[in-house]
Amino acid sequence: HRHPISAIQVGGGAYGLLIIDETDENMQQYPKHLQTFLQSNEVTLQFFSVLDKRKKPYKRTTKVNGKEDNLTVSLVQNDYYYFRISAVVISDPISYVEFVPAKACESRVVAYDGVYRSKVPHEDISSKHSLTTSSRVDLAVKCNHTATLVFHQGKVSTGRNVTLKVTMAPATDVSTIETSNNNDVYVASPFWNKETQSQWSPRRPYYMPNLLADNLLVDEFWNVSLEDTIENGQKILSINNHTWDVNKSIRTFELHQLVELNLFKTQKHPFHVHINRMQIVEPGGCGLRFEESQYFDSIASAKKKCSVRMQFFDFAGRVIAHCHKLKHEDKGMMVWLEITGGPEYGVPGDPQLVCEANLQL
């Protein structure tokens, strides 16, 4: 989407899910049952919800996988599936998915915001999994009975659900999502050793190291507060009392610097930074899904303060940070960081295209 018309574009359908899979070479290093789980038993779900306040009464549009109808997914009883779930929500900062009834399905977190958890799968089973305005959660799911996956926006169910129809044999209905492998040797499992249910530690790219390592020193500390105030009867949305200014950065950092951010008031205003992901360093985590030591794309903490670390790799120049509620960023709740250093710093980009010129082509 293009700032500052994100809400209009996303509300009109300009959203999608980009998945980066393991290479075949890397996949061969995994046990066969884990390969089956990651490659063959995938279920991809994308929930979308927008509330149009321009119409009276307000109109809510909710979709799953692009359709305003509920979806049915056929699963084989007690087989593990790799659920890749994304949520695109225009307003509420917190949403979540819930398996109903809770005991019908076992679900464990595999990844947050497209990044493997440090240990896969999660040691705890949960029937509810939180998300932010636009985010992802990947789950290992095994069901023993037919269930419903309910999508909630804030405290309200959106009315778009996924029926998880459990069968004793592989699904054959082409109108449903189907997967199965009846070979006992290769039956899908998210564990490294399926008998002992042992976890495994995924590889991570160089630009997402463990920023909690004892040998690392923090170069800079930065307090970030996402504010909404009333001035002269008008609501002002800002970050550290700064609104969008194309000519002025809010802070300057150097390439490769390690920065610790103390984030405030993200309960109402999820904090999102382009390019660089944030690792939770708040002792005990920041509530909801925000576990200590895990990486996230956007932060909507349940606590007043959430401490995260971020290191700037590869890309110098302007890095955007903003509230991830689309209408808020469109109204100027967005700033930019100046990242100096590196061979490309200061190199001008291509001239900005003009829409009228494109239409003439």
C-alpha positions as CSV (number, residue, x, y, z in Angstrom):
1,H,0.0,0.0,0.0
2,R,1.0,3.6,-0.5
3,H,1.2,6.1,2.4
4,P,-0.9,8.2,3.1
5,I,-3.8,6.3,1.5
6,S,-3.2,3.0,3.1
7,A,-6.7,2.5,4.6
8,I,-8.4,3.2,1.2
9,Q,-6.1,0.9,-0.7
10,V,-6.2,-2.0,1.8
11,G,-9.9,-1.5,2.4
12,G,-10.3,-1.9,-1.3
13,G,-8.5,-5.2,-1.4
14,A,-4.8,-4.2,-1.8
15,Y,-3.4,-6.8,0.6
16,G,-1.9,-10.2,0.3
17,L,0.3,-12.8,1.9
18,L,3.9,-13.4,0.9
19,I,5.5,-16.6,2.1
20,I,9.2,-17.4,1.9
21,D,9.7,-21.1,2.0
22,E,12.9,-23.1,2.9
23,T,15.1,-24.1,0.0
24,D,15.0,-27.7,-1.1
25,E,18.6,-28.1,0.1
26,N,17.8,-26.9,3.6
27,M,14.6,-28.9,3.8
28,Q,16.5,-32.1,3.2
29,Q,18.2,-31.7,6.5
30,Y,14.9,-32.1,8.4
31,P,13.4,-35.4,9.4
32,K,10.9,-36.7,6.8
33,H,7.9,-36.2,9.1
34,L,8.9,-32.5,9.6
35,Q,9.3,-32.1,5.8
36,T,5.8,-33.4,5.3
37,F,4.5,-31.0,7.9
38,L,6.2,-28.0,6.4
39,Q,5.7,-28.8,2.7
40,S,2.6,-31.0,2.2
41,N,0.2,-30.3,5.1
42,E,-0.2,-26.5,4.6
43,V,-3.4,-24.6,5.2
44,T,-3.3,-20.9,4.4
45,L,-6.0,-18.6,5.8
46,Q,-6.2,-14.8,5.5
47,F,-8.8,-12.9,7.5
48,F,-9.8,-9.3,6.5
49,S,-12.1,-6.9,8.4
50,V,-13.0,-3.2,7.8
51,L,-15.6,-1.0,9.4
52,D,-17.0,1.7,7.1
53,K,-18.1,4.6,9.2
54,R,-19.1,6.7,6.2
55,K,-22.3,4.8,6.1
56,K,-25.1,4.9,8.7
57,P,-25.5,2.4,10.2
58,Y,-21.9,1.5,10.1
59,K,-21.1,-1.3,7.7
60,R,-18.5,-4.0,8.6
61,T,-17.0,-6.1,5.7
62,T,-15.3,-9.3,6.8
63,K,-13.7,-11.9,4.5
64,V,-11.7,-15.1,4.7
65,N,-9.5,-15.9,1.8
66,G,-11.1,-13.1,-0.2
67,K,-14.7,-14.2,0.1
68,E,-17.6,-13.0,2.3
69,D,-18.5,-16.6,3.0
70,N,-17.4,-19.0,5.7
71,L,-14.9,-21.6,4.6
72,T,-14.7,-25.4,5.2
73,V,-11.4,-27.1,5.5
74,S,-11.2,-30.9,5.6
75,L,-8.6,-32.4,8.0
76,V,-7.6,-35.9,8.8
77,Q,-8.1,-36.8,12.4
78,N,-5.0,-36.5,14.6
79,D,-2.8,-35.5,11.7
80,Y,-0.7,-32.3,12.1
81,Y,-1.3,-29.3,9.7
82,Y,0.8,-26.2,9.1
83,F,-1.7,-23.3,9.5
84,R,-0.4,-20.1,8.1
85,I,-2.8,-17.4,9.3
86,S,-2.8,-13.7,8.6
87,A,-5.1,-10.9,9.7
88,V,-5.7,-7.6,8.0
89,V,-7.7,-5.4,10.3
90,I,-8.4,-1.7,9.6
91,S,-9.3,-0.5,13.1
92,D,-8.9,-2.5,16.3
93,P,-5.2,-2.9,17.5
94,I,-5.8,-6.5,18.8
95,S,-7.5,-9.4,17.1
96,Y,-7.3,-13.1,17.6
97,V,-8.3,-16.5,16.3
98,E,-9.9,-19.1,18.6
99,F,-10.5,-22.9,18.2
100,V,-14.0,-23.8,19.4
101,P,-14.5,-26.1,21.3
102,A,-11.1,-25.6,22.9
103,K,-10.4,-29.3,23.4
104,A,-11.2,-30.3,19.8
105,C,-7.9,-29.1,18.4
106,E,-4.3,-28.9,19.7
107,S,-2.5,-25.8,18.4
108,R,1.0,-24.6,19.0
109,V,2.8,-21.6,17.7
110,V,5.4,-22.2,15.0
111,A,6.1,-18.6,13.8
112,Y,5.2,-15.0,14.5
113,D,4.9,-12.5,11.7
114,G,6.6,-14.9,9.3
115,V,9.6,-15.6,11.5
116,Y,10.1,-18.9,13.1
117,R,10.0,-18.9,16.9
118,S,13.4,-19.6,18.5
119,K,12.1,-23.1,19.6
120,V,9.5,-24.9,17.4
121,P,6.8,-25.7,18.1
122,H,5.8,-23.8,21.2
123,E,5.9,-25.9,24.3
124,D,2.4,-24.8,25.3
125,I,-0.9,-25.7,23.7
126,S,-3.4,-22.8,23.3
127,S,-6.9,-22.5,21.8
128,K,-6.5,-18.7,21.3
129,H,-3.8,-16.8,19.4
130,S,-3.6,-13.0,19.3
131,L,-2.6,-10.9,16.3
132,T,-2.3,-7.1,15.7
133,T,-3.9,-4.9,13.0
134,S,-2.0,-6.6,10.2
135,S,0.1,-9.6,11.2
136,R,0.6,-13.3,11.0
137,V,0.8,-16.4,13.2
138,D,1.8,-19.8,12.0
139,L,0.5,-22.8,13.9
140,A,0.9,-26.6,14.2
141,V,-2.7,-27.8,14.4
142,K,-4.0,-31.3,15.2
143,C,-7.8,-31.9,15.6
144,N,-9.6,-34.9,17.0
145,H,-13.1,-33.6,16.4
146,T,-14.8,-31.2,14.0
147,A,-14.3,-27.6,15.2
148,T,-14.7,-24.0,14.3
149,L,-11.8,-21.5,13.9
150,V,-13.4,-18.2,15.0
151,F,-11.8,-14.8,14.0
152,H,-12.4,-12.1,16.6
153,Q,-11.7,-8.4,16.0
154,G,-11.1,-6.8,19.3
155,K,-13.8,-8.2,21.6
156,V,-16.2,-8.9,18.9
157,S,-16.5,-12.0,16.6
158,T,-16.5,-10.9,13.0
159,G,-18.9,-13.5,11.8
160,R,-16.4,-15.1,9.4
161,N,-15.4,-18.5,10.6
162,V,-13.6,-21.6,9.3
163,T,-15.1,-25.0,9.9
164,L,-12.5,-27.6,10.5
165,K,-14.2,-30.8,9.3
166,V,-12.4,-33.8,10.7
167,T,-12.4,-37.1,8.8
168,M,-10.9,-40.5,9.3
169,A,-9.5,-40.6,5.8
170,P,-7.9,-38.2,3.3
171,A,-10.2,-35.5,2.1
172,T,-11.3,-36.0,-1.5
173,D,-13.7,-33.0,-2.0
174,V,-11.9,-30.7,-4.4
175,S,-13.9,-27.7,-3.1
176,T,-12.1,-28.0,0.2
177,I,-8.5,-27.6,1.3
178,E,-7.1,-31.1,1.4
179,T,-3.8,-32.7,2.6
180,S,-2.8,-36.1,3.9
181,N,0.0,-38.7,3.9
182,N,-1.0,-42.0,5.2
183,N,2.5,-43.4,5.3
184,D,3.2,-43.9,9.0
185,V,6.9,-43.2,8.5
186,Y,6.3,-39.8,7.0
187,V,3.1,-38.8,8.8
188,A,3.3,-35.0,9.4
189,S,4.7,-33.8,12.7
190,P,6.1,-30.4,13.8
191,F,8.5,-32.0,16.2
192,W,12.1,-33.0,15.6
193,N,11.5,-36.3,17.2
194,K,7.8,-37.1,17.0
195,E,8.0,-39.9,19.6
196,T,9.5,-37.7,22.3
197,Q,8.0,-34.5,20.9
198,S,11.3,-32.7,21.0
199,Q,11.5,-29.1,19.8
200,W,14.0,-27.8,17.2
201,S,15.9,-24.5,16.7
202,P,15.4,-23.0,13.3
203,R,18.2,-21.2,11.5
204,R,17.7,-17.5,11.3
205,P,19.2,-15.0,8.7
206,Y,22.2,-12.9,9.8
207,Y,20.0,-9.8,10.1
208,M,18.0,-11.4,13.0
209,P,20.7,-12.5,15.5
210,N,20.0,-12.9,19.2
211,L,20.3,-9.4,20.4
212,L,20.1,-10.6,24.0
213,A,23.5,-12.2,23.8
214,D,25.8,-11.4,26.7
215,N,28.6,-10.2,24.4
216,L,26.5,-7.4,22.8
217,L,26.5,-3.8,24.0
218,V,23.6,-1.5,23.3
219,D,24.8,1.6,21.4
220,E,21.7,3.8,21.9
221,F,18.6,3.9,24.0
222,W,15.4,5.6,22.8
223,N,12.0,6.1,24.5
224,V,9.1,6.1,22.0
225,S,5.6,7.2,23.0
226,L,2.6,6.9,20.7
227,E,0.3,9.8,21.7
228,D,-3.2,11.0,20.9
229,T,-4.0,14.4,22.4
230,I,-6.6,17.1,21.9
231,E,-5.4,20.5,20.9
232,N,-7.9,23.3,20.1
233,G,-10.7,20.7,19.9
234,Q,-8.8,18.7,17.3
235,K,-7.4,15.2,17.9
236,I,-3.6,15.0,17.2
237,L,-1.9,11.7,16.6
238,S,1.9,11.7,17.1
239,I,5.0,9.8,17.9
240,N,7.0,11.6,20.6
241,N,4.9,14.7,19.7
242,H,6.2,14.5,16.1
243,T,3.9,14.1,13.1
244,W,4.9,13.3,9.6
245,D,7.5,15.8,8.2
246,V,9.0,14.8,4.9
247,N,12.0,17.1,5.5
248,K,12.8,16.2,9.2
249,S,13.8,12.9,10.8
250,I,12.9,12.1,14.3
251,R,16.3,10.4,15.2
252,T,19.6,9.6,13.5
253,F,21.4,6.2,14.0
254,E,24.3,4.6,12.3
255,L,24.2,1.5,10.2
256,H,24.9,-1.6,12.3
257,Q,24.1,0.2,15.6
258,L,22.2,-1.8,18.2
259,V,19.3,0.3,19.6
260,E,17.1,-0.5,22.6
261,L,13.6,1.1,22.4
262,N,11.2,1.5,25.3
263,L,7.8,1.6,23.7
264,F,4.9,3.3,25.5
265,K,1.1,3.3,24.7
266,T,1.2,0.6,22.0
267,Q,-2.0,-0.9,23.5
268,K,-3.9,1.6,21.3
269,H,-1.3,2.2,18.7
270,P,0.7,-0.8,17.4
271,F,4.2,0.2,16.6
272,H,5.7,-0.8,13.3
273,V,9.1,-0.2,11.7
274,H,9.9,-0.8,8.1
275,I,12.7,-3.2,7.1
276,N,14.0,-4.0,10.6
277,R,12.2,-6.4,12.9
278,M,12.2,-6.0,16.7
279,Q,13.2,-8.5,19.3
280,I,11.4,-8.4,22.7
281,V,13.8,-7.9,25.6
282,E,11.2,-6.9,28.2
283,P,11.7,-9.3,31.1
284,G,8.8,-11.8,31.0
285,G,7.7,-10.4,27.7
286,C,5.1,-7.8,26.9
287,G,1.9,-9.8,27.3
288,L,-0.4,-11.3,24.7
289,R,1.7,-13.1,22.1
290,F,4.8,-10.9,22.7
291,E,7.2,-13.4,24.2
292,E,10.6,-12.4,25.5
293,S,13.4,-13.1,23.0
294,Q,11.1,-13.5,20.0
295,Y,11.1,-11.3,16.9
296,F,8.0,-9.3,15.7
297,D,7.0,-7.0,12.9
298,S,4.6,-4.9,14.9
299,I,4.2,-4.4,18.7
300,A,0.9,-4.0,20.5
301,S,1.9,-4.6,24.1
302,A,-0.5,-5.4,26.9
303,K,1.9,-3.6,29.3
304,K,2.5,0.1,29.7
305,K,6.1,-0.3,28.6
306,C,7.6,-2.8,26.2
307,S,11.4,-2.9,25.6
308,V,12.7,-4.2,22.3
309,R,16.0,-4.2,20.5
310,M,16.7,-3.6,16.8
311,Q,19.9,-3.5,14.8
312,F,20.2,-1.8,11.5
313,F,21.5,-4.1,8.8
314,D,22.2,-3.4,5.1
315,F,19.9,-0.4,4.4
316,A,20.9,3.2,5.1
317,G,18.9,6.3,4.4
318,R,15.3,6.7,5.5
319,V,13.6,4.1,7.6
320,I,9.9,4.6,8.3
321,A,8.2,4.0,11.7
322,H,4.5,4.5,12.3
323,C,1.4,3.4,14.1
324,H,0.1,0.3,12.3
325,K,-3.6,1.3,12.5
326,L,-3.9,2.3,8.9
327,K,-6.1,5.4,9.4
328,H,-3.7,6.7,12.1
329,E,-0.6,6.4,9.9
330,D,-2.6,8.1,7.1
331,K,-3.3,11.0,9.4
332,G,0.4,11.6,10.1
333,M,1.2,9.2,13.0
334,M,4.4,8.4,11.1
335,V,8.0,9.5,11.3
336,W,11.3,8.5,9.7
337,L,14.8,7.6,11.0
338,E,17.9,8.7,9.3
339,I,20.3,5.7,9.1
340,T,23.8,6.9,8.1
341,G,26.8,5.0,6.8
342,G,27.3,2.3,4.3
343,P,28.3,2.6,0.6
344,E,24.8,3.5,-0.6
345,Y,24.1,6.3,2.0
346,G,23.4,9.6,0.2
347,V,22.9,8.0,-3.2
348,P,19.8,9.5,-4.8
349,G,17.0,7.2,-5.9
350,D,15.2,7.3,-9.2
351,P,12.8,10.2,-9.7
352,Q,9.4,9.8,-8.3
353,L,6.8,8.7,-10.9
354,V,3.8,10.9,-11.6
355,C,0.5,9.1,-11.9
356,E,-0.7,11.3,-14.8
357,A,2.4,10.5,-16.8
358,N,1.8,6.8,-16.3
359,L,-1.8,7.1,-17.5
360,Q,-0.6,8.8,-20.6
361,L,1.7,5.8,-21.4
